[in-house]
Amino acid sequence: MRFFVDECTGPAVAEWLREQKHEVFSVYDEARGLDDDTIIQKAFTENWILITNDKDFGEKIYRERQYHQGVILLRLDDERAASKIEVLRRLLRDYADRLADQFVVVTEAKVRFTRR
C-alpha cells in the first residue's frame, strides 16, 4: 500500500511501514514544514493514503470538501511511536482491504469508517 505519513505522526511510523514493505512518503523525513493544504493535495493527486494525528484534516475533508484517497486519523491517548505502530498493525491486519477512499478514525479501542 502507499502511505503518506504526516510530520506529527513521525519517522518511526514511516520506518515501520517501510519494514512492512509498504511504499511511504514521510513528511518528517522528506518535506518538513509542508502545510495541511499541500499535504492533502499531494496525497490526493499522487494516490497516497494519509496517516495523521492532526484532526484539522477532518475539517479539510468534511467542511472544505477536499478530495482524498484515504485518511487514517489516529486519535490516541498514548502518542508514543510504539502505540501508533501497534494500532496501525491491528488496523492493517484487520482492515487493509477497506482503507482506500475512506476517512478512518482509529483509537486504542475502536475503528470508525466514514465515506467521503
Backbone as a chain_set.jsonl record, in Angstrom:
{"seq": "MRFFVDECTGPAVAEWLREQKHEVFSVYDEARGLDDDTIIQKAFTENWILITNDKDFGEKIYRERQYHQGVILLRLDDERAASKIEVLRRLLRDYADRLADQFVVVTEAKVRFTRR", "coords": {"N": [[0.843, -1.176, 0.0], [0.287, 2.364, -0.334], [1.428, 4.906, 1.639], [1.15, 8.103, 3.06], [2.794, 9.717, 5.386], [2.133, 11.911, 7.873], [3.909, 14.693, 9.299], [3.554, 15.014, 12.099], [2.921, 12.469, 12.858], [5.212, 11.009, 12.674], [8.658, 9.79, 12.225], [9.264, 7.162, 13.059], [6.969, 5.636, 12.662], [6.764, 5.799, 9.876], [9.119, 4.442, 9.153], [8.578, 1.883, 10.206], [6.386, 1.15, 8.598], [7.682, 1.023, 6.107], [9.366, -1.15, 6.624], [7.451, -3.103, 6.647], [7.047, -3.421, 4.033], [5.584, -1.495, 2.636], [4.931, 1.295, 0.479], [6.156, 4.472, 1.171], [5.745, 7.903, 1.88], [7.26, 10.208, 3.809], [6.565, 13.022, 5.593], [8.06, 14.13, 7.666], [10.641, 13.116, 7.16], [11.112, 13.833, 4.465], [9.976, 16.287, 3.647], [9.735, 18.442, 5.557], [7.623, 20.714, 7.326], [5.582, 21.114, 5.472], [2.463, 22.537, 4.599], [-0.955, 21.929, 5.64], [-2.841, 22.06, 3.51], [-1.241, 21.611, 1.252], [-0.332, 19.059, 1.853], [-2.733, 17.471, 1.842], [-3.51, 17.825, -0.807], [-1.283, 16.843, -2.28], [-1.237, 14.171, -1.37], [-3.688, 13.319, -2.392], [-3.451, 13.758, -5.26], [-1.28, 12.149, -5.861], [-2.059, 9.672, -5.117], [-1.941, 8.585, -2.409], [-2.567, 7.139, 0.813], [-3.31, 8.991, 3.544], [-1.79, 9.217, 6.703], [-2.296, 10.49, 9.85], [-2.127, 12.482, 12.878], [-3.399, 14.766, 13.183], [-6.235, 16.476, 13.74], [-7.236, 18.511, 12.211], [-7.445, 17.697, 9.602], [-9.872, 16.436, 9.39], [-11.576, 18.628, 9.299], [-10.746, 19.673, 6.838], [-11.597, 17.675, 5.078], [-14.387, 17.334, 5.578], [-15.63, 19.885, 6.04], [-14.404, 21.667, 4.23], [-14.543, 20.146, 2.038], [-12.462, 18.75, 0.711], [-10.804, 16.581, -1.555], [-9.728, 13.171, -1.237], [-7.637, 10.214, -1.075], [-7.871, 8.482, 0.892], [-7.828, 8.605, 4.417], [-6.264, 8.141, 7.473], [-6.915, 8.795, 10.651], [-5.324, 9.114, 13.584], [-6.351, 8.969, 16.814], [-5.214, 8.95, 19.611], [-4.718, 8.168, 23.076], [-2.255, 7.553, 24.08], [0.489, 8.793, 22.714], [2.943, 7.855, 21.938], [5.436, 6.479, 19.728], [5.511, 3.652, 19.631], [2.922, 2.959, 20.423], [1.385, 4.074, 18.343], [2.306, 2.506, 16.23], [1.48, -0.064, 17.033], [-1.337, 0.217, 16.986], [-1.687, 0.761, 14.262], [-0.69, -1.632, 13.217], [-2.677, -3.481, 14.015], [-4.866, -2.32, 12.673], [-4.108, -2.573, 9.939], [-3.877, -5.34, 9.767], [-6.533, -6.167, 10.188], [-8.176, -4.57, 8.538], [-7.088, -3.778, 6.076], [-7.969, -4.039, 3.422], [-10.052, -2.257, 3.286], [-9.333, 0.419, 3.429], [-8.824, 2.293, 1.359], [-10.041, 5.305, -0.035], [-11.489, 5.983, 2.213], [-12.344, 7.73, 5.24], [-10.876, 7.227, 8.165], [-11.135, 6.846, 11.566], [-9.129, 6.119, 14.242], [-8.769, 4.709, 17.396], [-7.295, 3.545, 20.482], [-9.112, 1.587, 21.125], [-11.16, 1.472, 19.194], [-12.304, 1.434, 15.746], [-13.419, 3.513, 13.246], [-15.163, 3.951, 10.291], [-15.744, 6.204, 7.594], [-17.273, 7.247, 4.697], [-16.275, 9.496, 2.047]], "CA": [[0.0, 0.0, 0.0], [1.011, 3.636, -0.387], [1.071, 5.733, 2.782], [1.713, 9.444, 3.222], [2.844, 9.846, 6.836], [2.228, 13.307, 8.28], [5.05, 15.016, 10.16], [3.211, 14.786, 13.502], [2.836, 11.031, 13.11], [6.595, 10.717, 12.998], [9.517, 8.949, 11.401], [9.254, 5.751, 13.467], [5.837, 5.016, 11.975], [7.154, 5.678, 8.467], [10.12, 3.382, 9.048], [7.901, 0.607, 10.431], [5.617, 0.848, 7.388], [8.65, 0.581, 5.084], [9.783, -2.514, 7.002], [6.337, -3.983, 6.287], [7.055, -3.44, 2.562], [4.678, -0.504, 2.059], [5.558, 2.477, -0.094], [5.913, 5.521, 2.16], [6.267, 9.257, 1.803], [7.283, 10.737, 5.172], [6.756, 14.47, 5.634], [9.153, 14.384, 8.597], [11.923, 12.784, 6.528], [11.294, 14.288, 3.099], [9.429, 17.607, 3.298], [9.285, 19.071, 6.808], [7.003, 22.024, 7.263], [4.502, 21.231, 4.487], [1.197, 22.933, 5.205], [-2.023, 20.929, 5.508], [-3.429, 22.086, 2.163], [-0.299, 20.957, 0.339], [-0.328, 17.633, 2.204], [-3.945, 16.797, 1.369], [-3.484, 17.865, -2.274], [-0.246, 15.909, -2.746], [-1.698, 12.808, -1.088], [-4.757, 13.007, -3.339], [-3.011, 13.668, -6.662], [-0.292, 11.08, -6.028], [-2.7, 8.419, -4.702], [-1.453, 8.099, -1.118], [-3.45, 7.155, 1.979], [-2.693, 9.857, 4.542], [-1.839, 8.85, 8.117], [-2.051, 11.709, 10.602], [-2.693, 12.684, 14.212], [-3.891, 16.134, 13.127], [-7.674, 16.46, 13.481], [-7.574, 19.53, 11.21], [-7.766, 17.05, 8.329], [-11.319, 16.222, 9.4], [-12.136, 19.89, 8.801], [-10.435, 19.779, 5.409], [-12.402, 16.707, 4.334], [-15.835, 17.477, 5.747], [-16.116, 21.27, 5.891], [-13.873, 22.26, 2.996], [-14.827, 19.162, 0.994], [-11.242, 18.383, -0.016], [-10.768, 15.197, -2.01], [-8.645, 12.358, -0.678], [-7.577, 8.807, -1.478], [-7.984, 7.759, 2.151], [-7.189, 9.275, 5.548], [-6.293, 7.44, 8.745], [-6.712, 9.765, 11.723], [-5.008, 8.458, 14.852], [-6.813, 9.735, 17.986], [-4.713, 8.078, 20.668], [-4.345, 8.722, 24.379], [-0.813, 7.329, 24.163], [1.033, 9.278, 21.444], [4.284, 7.331, 21.669], [5.561, 5.776, 18.443], [5.155, 2.237, 19.794], [1.461, 2.874, 20.456], [0.915, 4.329, 16.977], [2.642, 1.329, 15.416], [0.611, -1.179, 17.433], [-2.682, 0.496, 16.469], [-1.627, 0.573, 12.803], [-0.508, -3.069, 12.965], [-4.01, -4.084, 14.113], [-5.69, -1.78, 11.59], [-3.716, -3.193, 8.667], [-4.192, -6.777, 9.845], [-7.965, -6.417, 10.159], [-8.963, -3.728, 7.639], [-6.279, -3.261, 4.968], [-8.738, -4.012, 2.179], [-11.127, -1.259, 3.376], [-8.792, 1.742, 3.731], [-8.852, 3.223, 0.224], [-11.174, 6.221, -0.179], [-12.212, 6.089, 3.482], [-11.827, 8.522, 6.351], [-10.888, 6.244, 9.244], [-10.69, 7.341, 12.863], [-8.645, 4.97, 14.989], [-8.338, 4.894, 18.782], [-6.767, 2.293, 21.023], [-10.179, 0.608, 21.285], [-12.167, 1.48, 18.129], [-12.038, 1.846, 14.369], [-14.665, 4.038, 12.673], [-15.037, 4.268, 8.865], [-16.688, 7.151, 7.027], [-17.019, 7.569, 3.272], [-16.236, 10.947, 1.786]], "C": [[0.888, 1.239, 0.0], [0.517, 4.539, 0.741], [1.86, 7.035, 2.8], [1.649, 9.734, 4.716], [3.111, 11.306, 7.198], [3.385, 13.485, 9.268], [4.756, 14.701, 11.619], [3.106, 13.301, 13.847], [4.219, 10.441, 13.32], [7.332, 9.719, 12.137], [9.513, 7.477, 11.796], [8.114, 4.992, 12.791], [6.178, 4.8, 10.505], [8.147, 4.529, 8.273], [9.479, 2.013, 9.231], [7.1, 0.2, 9.191], [6.529, 0.391, 6.252], [9.113, -0.845, 5.364], [8.709, -3.537, 6.648], [6.123, -4.043, 4.768], [6.007, -2.532, 1.921], [5.506, 0.625, 1.442], [5.17, 3.66, 0.786], [6.532, 6.841, 1.725], [6.14, 9.823, 3.21], [7.54, 12.234, 5.129], [7.938, 14.807, 6.535], [10.508, 14.187, 7.918], [12.172, 13.515, 5.214], [10.824, 15.708, 2.801], [8.902, 18.324, 4.545], [8.674, 20.436, 6.565], [5.923, 22.185, 6.212], [3.211, 21.624, 5.199], [0.121, 21.898, 4.869], [-2.641, 20.899, 4.119], [-2.541, 21.388, 1.148], [-0.283, 19.452, 0.589], [-1.546, 16.932, 1.612], [-3.986, 16.765, -0.158], [-2.486, 16.86, -2.837], [-0.68, 14.457, -2.531], [-2.783, 12.395, -2.086], [-4.224, 12.794, -4.748], [-2.021, 12.532, -6.9], [-0.784, 9.729, -5.494], [-2.081, 7.787, -3.459], [-2.603, 8.061, -0.12], [-2.713, 7.931, 3.058], [-2.876, 9.279, 5.936], [-1.437, 10.078, 8.911], [-2.618, 11.619, 12.013], [-3.423, 14.024, 14.253], [-5.374, 16.149, 12.764], [-8.122, 17.573, 12.543], [-7.929, 18.901, 9.862], [-9.237, 16.652, 8.26], [-12.046, 17.445, 8.888], [-11.938, 20.008, 7.29], [-11.347, 18.874, 4.579], [-13.886, 17.059, 4.394], [-16.355, 18.899, 5.595], [-15.676, 21.885, 4.58], [-14.079, 21.348, 1.789], [-13.616, 18.848, 0.106], [-11.305, 16.895, -0.388], [-9.587, 14.479, -1.367], [-8.728, 10.947, -1.244], [-7.736, 7.884, -0.271], [-7.234, 8.525, 3.22], [-7.356, 8.38, 6.768], [-5.932, 8.468, 9.805], [-6.517, 9.001, 13.029], [-5.403, 9.376, 15.999], [-6.476, 8.908, 19.22], [-4.455, 8.83, 21.965], [-2.832, 8.647, 24.556], [-0.205, 7.667, 22.802], [2.446, 8.777, 21.149], [4.29, 6.52, 20.367], [5.134, 4.316, 18.556], [3.642, 2.043, 19.808], [0.871, 3.089, 19.064], [1.137, 3.097, 16.099], [1.729, 0.158, 15.758], [-0.814, -0.995, 16.899], [-2.706, 0.294, 14.952], [-1.45, -0.899, 12.44], [-1.878, -3.771, 12.992], [-4.924, -3.619, 12.978], [-5.373, -2.463, 10.265], [-4.032, -4.687, 8.65], [-5.689, -7.013, 9.589], [-8.725, -5.694, 9.047], [-8.21, -3.23, 6.406], [-7.084, -3.116, 3.677], [-9.834, -2.949, 2.17], [-10.624, 0.175, 3.494], [-8.888, 2.755, 2.59], [-10.157, 4.013, 0.206], [-12.014, 6.374, 1.088], [-11.55, 7.11, 4.394], [-11.996, 7.621, 7.564], [-10.348, 6.896, 10.509], [-10.357, 6.125, 13.714], [-8.239, 5.407, 16.388], [-7.723, 3.581, 19.243], [-7.834, 1.206, 21.043], [-11.133, 0.484, 20.098], [-11.587, 1.862, 16.78], [-13.38, 2.284, 13.789], [-14.389, 4.477, 11.238], [-16.12, 5.249, 8.45], [-16.323, 7.378, 5.565], [-16.995, 9.063, 3.089], [-17.517, 11.441, 1.21]], "O": [[2.081, 1.169, 0.295], [-0.661, 4.894, 0.795], [3.072, 7.055, 2.584], [0.568, 9.972, 5.255], [4.161, 11.863, 6.877], [3.778, 12.553, 9.969], [5.622, 14.172, 12.316], [3.197, 12.929, 15.017], [4.376, 9.474, 14.066], [6.733, 8.917, 11.421], [9.739, 6.619, 10.943], [8.28, 3.839, 12.394], [5.909, 3.733, 9.954], [8.019, 3.743, 7.334], [9.798, 1.079, 8.496], [7.133, -0.961, 8.783], [6.183, -0.532, 5.514], [9.236, -1.653, 4.443], [9.016, -4.699, 6.381], [5.156, -4.631, 4.285], [5.588, -2.773, 0.789], [6.644, 0.867, 1.846], [3.996, 3.835, 1.114], [7.674, 6.896, 1.268], [5.036, 9.909, 3.748], [8.601, 12.675, 4.685], [8.738, 15.681, 6.2], [11.416, 15.002, 8.087], [13.322, 13.793, 4.875], [11.234, 16.284, 1.794], [7.751, 18.759, 4.575], [9.134, 21.207, 5.724], [5.384, 23.281, 6.059], [2.904, 21.106, 6.273], [0.269, 21.103, 3.941], [-2.938, 19.822, 3.601], [-3.029, 20.659, 0.284], [-0.227, 18.662, -0.354], [-1.404, 15.904, 0.95], [-4.446, 15.784, -0.742], [-2.805, 16.114, -3.762], [-0.507, 13.616, -3.414], [-2.796, 11.261, -2.566], [-4.507, 11.769, -5.369], [-1.93, 12.01, -8.011], [-0.022, 8.765, -5.428], [-1.74, 6.604, -3.455], [-3.521, 8.877, -0.207], [-1.604, 7.559, 3.442], [-3.983, 8.895, 6.313], [-0.37, 10.648, 8.685], [-3.478, 10.786, 12.301], [-4.009, 14.37, 15.279], [-5.737, 15.869, 11.622], [-9.277, 17.583, 12.117], [-8.641, 19.512, 9.066], [-9.79, 16.542, 7.165], [-13.014, 17.332, 8.137], [-12.851, 20.394, 6.56], [-11.81, 19.264, 3.508], [-14.563, 17.077, 3.366], [-17.446, 19.088, 5.056], [-16.461, 22.542, 3.895], [-13.818, 21.743, 0.653], [-13.75, 18.7, -1.109], [-11.8, 16.07, 0.38], [-8.585, 15.094, -1.004], [-9.742, 10.541, -1.811], [-7.735, 6.66, -0.405], [-6.141, 9.037, 2.977], [-8.458, 7.916, 7.06], [-4.802, 8.954, 9.86], [-7.427, 8.329, 13.514], [-4.837, 10.46, 16.139], [-7.341, 8.251, 19.798], [-4.027, 9.984, 21.952], [-2.211, 9.555, 25.108], [-0.367, 6.91, 21.845], [3.075, 9.24, 20.198], [3.273, 5.953, 19.969], [4.463, 3.799, 17.662], [3.138, 1.062, 19.26], [-0.039, 2.368, 18.654], [0.263, 2.704, 15.327], [1.255, -0.539, 14.86], [-1.424, -1.949, 16.417], [-3.653, -0.287, 14.421], [-2.013, -1.358, 11.445], [-2.194, -4.558, 12.1], [-5.66, -4.414, 12.394], [-6.282, -2.885, 9.55], [-4.415, -5.229, 7.613], [-6.065, -7.937, 8.868], [-9.8, -6.141, 8.647], [-8.692, -2.308, 5.746], [-6.887, -2.16, 2.926], [-10.486, -2.757, 1.144], [-11.442, 1.082, 3.647], [-9.02, 3.953, 2.839], [-11.237, 3.458, 0.407], [-13.145, 6.855, 1.021], [-10.34, 7.326, 4.326], [-13.117, 7.288, 7.95], [-9.24, 7.432, 10.52], [-11.177, 5.224, 13.89], [-7.466, 6.351, 16.555], [-7.642, 2.621, 18.476], [-7.504, 0.021, 20.986], [-11.851, -0.511, 19.998], [-10.545, 2.509, 16.679], [-14.357, 1.535, 13.828], [-13.489, 5.281, 10.993], [-17.266, 5.148, 8.888], [-15.17, 7.672, 5.251], [-17.602, 9.811, 3.855], [-17.65, 12.633, 0.934]]}, "num_chains": 1, "name": "protein.A"}
